[in-house]
Amino acid sequence: MPVLNPDVKIEVSNTTSSSDLNNLNFLQPTAFKLTIDRKHYANLQFFAQTVLHPNLSMNPVEVPYQRISSVPFAGDKLTFSELTCMIIVDENLNSYTEMYNWMNRIVVTNERASSSRTETQPPTVADMTLSILSSHNNTVRTIKYLDCLPVSLGDMTLESTSGDVQYITFPATFRFSTFELN
């Protein structure tokens, strides 16, 4: 066992500030709330059960060098995968109908390709905010997805042979321009 010399002073470099370590609670998987434009998409936000936060990647630029196949350098573009939400279906199918109408309206609007859009029609894109909640259900951080556009309305499985009550869900997938961490 090594013996420490009391005359030797050991300095510990602390690169993390003490304010970063004041909250050691782990994020709970149920501690979130998804908000989509309440005026037009109120049912989707209320019934969001799962949110799969998309990955972010940067493709490096590969430069060939002598006998090495390539040397990677930092890329210049960020690529986001799709935002996927699992949404619980209410018994009146309001959440499903809302998503279906949103996608259908986008396609019909694009087919017309006219500028006769009225002010009563909801916009084709919407910002979505994912609120991260503390253990006391207070918002501690938000992730705001900008210009979300629905690209997929997933399967909804109805099954009469299920023993336990499991609520019906469907995946809704969105593309977006970027996200902001606040």
Salt bridges, closest charged atoms under 4 A:
ASP37 OD2 - HIS40 NE2 3.89
